[in-house]
């Protein structure tokens, strides 16, 4: 695949997350695809956005013409290679649906993973001795994140 055309509801950040670098570590040889003809390779798509409409028409959402143009669905599925199952996420809040807990892709979850990696790296002596195991700057960031999340609820 060399190009992708996305319709009017194009969101550059969502498209980048969905399409860019997802296959960066993909190695055809490890997937039984070594015999694919040249120039088979992973292409990194260019992501561009424009404020100019490609056409001036209106999306028909009435009757048969618009039965597939439904943008009211708030549920999102999130999964990655190695996951046992997909997470069902509320697209408005970012919380797991229906439990309301934080998803593993939430900023709070990512911060927790970062802090755990920091501690592990410190314990394995992978960090300079001048850095603290408790990572005070990250703890300050964590508290700021908690306050921001509380303000949005």
Secondary structure, DSSP 8 states (H G I E B T S, - for coil): -------TT--HHHHHHHHSSTTTT--GGGGT-TT--TT-----------SS-S-------STGGGTT------EEEE--TT-SS-EEEETTT-BBTTT--B-TTSHHHHHHHHHHHHHHHHHTT-S-TTS-TT-HHHHHHHHHHHHHHHHH-
